Amino acid sequence: MAESFDGDWLELREPHDSAARNPDLAAALAEALPARPRLLDLGAGTGSLLRWLAPMIGRAQAWTLVDADGGLLSRAFTTTEDFAEDHDWRATYANRKTLLVHAPGGAWRVEGLIADLRDAPRGLPLGQVDAVVNTALCDLVSADWVSRIAAACAKHRLPFYAALNVTGRERFDPPHPADALVARGFGRDQLRDKGFGGIALGARAPDVIAAAFAAHGYNVRRAASDWRIPRRDPLMAAALASGHARAAMGPLRRERARILDWAVDRRAQAGLSRLSARIGHADILCLPPKE
C-alpha cells in the first residue's frame, strides 16, 4: 500500500500549507481553466487543497477528491462543511455522495473517489476533468509514476499543478549539534520506496516533474513555497521535530540514541516556544501547449 497520513497531522499542517503555497501559480492555473472547471485532486486527504484553491478560482467549479483512505475523504467532507459554516456559506448535499458549497462566486460541487494511486493513471477519470492537482504528493512517488501521469495529462491536454514538494532545504532554529545528522537521515528516508513503484523522488520531485512535462511540450513554472514554522506554534514545531526524528532513525539505526536526544531537546524547546523551523518546498505548474 502507498504511504498514508494521519488526519490529525493533516489538520495540524493545513494552515502552514495554506500560508506556504504560492498564490501566483494558483492564479495562473485559475486563469488557464475554463469557466466552470472540473478538478481532480490526487491524494486529497482531508481536502486542504480544495479549501485553499477553490476560493482563489472564485467561480462555480467541481472537484473530485481522490484518496485510498475512505476515512480521510469522509473527514474532507465534514471539514469542508465546517469551512463553509465559518465563512457563512451554505453547504448542502445534492445526494449522499455530493457536497455543494454555495460560495459567493458560484457553487463548488465536491465528490470523493476511493482509488489506489499506485495504479495511476489507471482508474482515474482524466477524460472528465479540466486539470489534475495535488499537494504534498509528488515527493513520495517514483519517476516512473510521474512519467505515466505526464503522458496521460498530455493525452487529454490537462494542466498539472503540484504544490508543496520538498526541496531538501531545511533549518531548525536555534542550531543543534545533531542537526546535520538528523537532516541526513531524514533525506535518506525521503528516498525510501513509499509504495509508488520505485524509489521516491524526495527533493528531486520538482526537476523530475518539470522534465517529464516539458518533454510533452508543456510550459513549466516553479515557485518557492517554504514552510515557516514560528516559535509561537509549539504544537507544529514539536510535531515536525518528532516526525524528522522518526524518519531519520529508519536509515540511521546506529545513531538512534543521538537522534532521540535531538528529539527530546527539540520538543523541550518547542514547549518553551523557543523552536522555529523553515522547511523548503516548491510548487510547480505545468500548462499544456496552446493549440
Secondary structure as the mmCIF struct_conf table of DSSP 4:
data_model
#
loop_
_struct_conf.conf_type_id
_struct_conf.id
_struct_conf.beg_label_comp_id
_struct_conf.beg_label_asym_id
_struct_conf.beg_label_seq_id
_struct_conf.end_label_comp_id
_struct_conf.end_label_asym_id
_struct_conf.end_label_seq_id
HELX_RH_AL_P HELX_RH_AL_P1 GLY A 7 ALA A 20
BEND BEND1 ARG A 21 ARG A 21
HELX_RH_AL_P HELX_RH_AL_P2 PRO A 23 ALA A 32
BEND BEND2 LEU A 33 LEU A 33
BEND BEND3 ALA A 35 ARG A 36
STRN STRN1 ARG A 38 LEU A 42
TURN_TY1_P TURN_TY1_P1 GLY A 43 GLY A 43
TURN_TY1_P TURN_TY1_P2 GLY A 45 GLY A 47
HELX_RH_AL_P HELX_RH_AL_P3 SER A 48 ILE A 57
BEND BEND4 ARG A 59 ARG A 59
STRN STRN2 GLN A 61 ASP A 67
BEND BEND5 ALA A 68 ALA A 68
HELX_RH_AL_P HELX_RH_AL_P4 GLY A 70 ASP A 86
TURN_TY1_P TURN_TY1_P3 HIS A 87 ASP A 88
STRN STRN3 ARG A 90 ASN A 95
TURN_TY1_P TURN_TY1_P4 ARG A 96 LYS A 97
STRN STRN4 THR A 98 ALA A 103
TURN_TY1_P TURN_TY1_P5 PRO A 104 GLY A 105
STRN STRN5 GLY A 106 ILE A 114
HELX_RH_3T_P HELX_RH_3T_P1 LEU A 117 ASP A 119
TURN_TY1_P TURN_TY1_P6 ALA A 120 GLY A 123
HELX_RH_3T_P HELX_RH_3T_P2 LEU A 126 GLN A 128
BEND BEND6 ASP A 130 ASP A 130
STRN STRN6 ALA A 131 THR A 135
BEND BEND7 ALA A 136 ALA A 136
TURN_TY1_P TURN_TY1_P7 CYS A 138 LEU A 140
BEND BEND8 VAL A 141 VAL A 141
HELX_RH_AL_P HELX_RH_AL_P5 ALA A 143 HIS A 156
TURN_TY1_P TURN_TY1_P8 ARG A 157 ARG A 157
STRN STRN7 PHE A 160 ASP A 173
BEND BEND9 PRO A 174 PRO A 174
TURN_TY1_P TURN_TY1_P9 PRO A 177 ALA A 178
HELX_RH_AL_P HELX_RH_AL_P6 ASP A 179 GLN A 190
TURN_TY1_P TURN_TY1_P10 LEU A 191 LEU A 191
BEND BEND10 ARG A 192 ARG A 192
BEND BEND11 GLY A 195 ILE A 199
HELX_RH_3T_P HELX_RH_3T_P3 GLY A 202 ARG A 204
HELX_RH_AL_P HELX_RH_AL_P7 ALA A 205 ALA A 214
TURN_TY1_P TURN_TY1_P11 ALA A 215 GLY A 217
STRN STRN8 ASN A 219 ALA A 224
STRN STRN9 TRP A 227 ILE A 229
TURN_TY1_P TURN_TY1_P12 ARG A 231 ARG A 232
HELX_RH_AL_P HELX_RH_AL_P8 PRO A 234 MET A 249
TURN_TY1_P TURN_TY1_P13 GLY A 250 PRO A 251
HELX_RH_3T_P HELX_RH_3T_P4 ARG A 253 GLU A 255
HELX_RH_AL_P HELX_RH_AL_P9 ARG A 256 GLY A 271
TURN_TY1_P TURN_TY1_P14 LEU A 272 SER A 273
STRN STRN10 SER A 276 LEU A 287
HELX_LH_PP_P HELX_LH_PP_P1 PRO A 288 LYS A 290
#
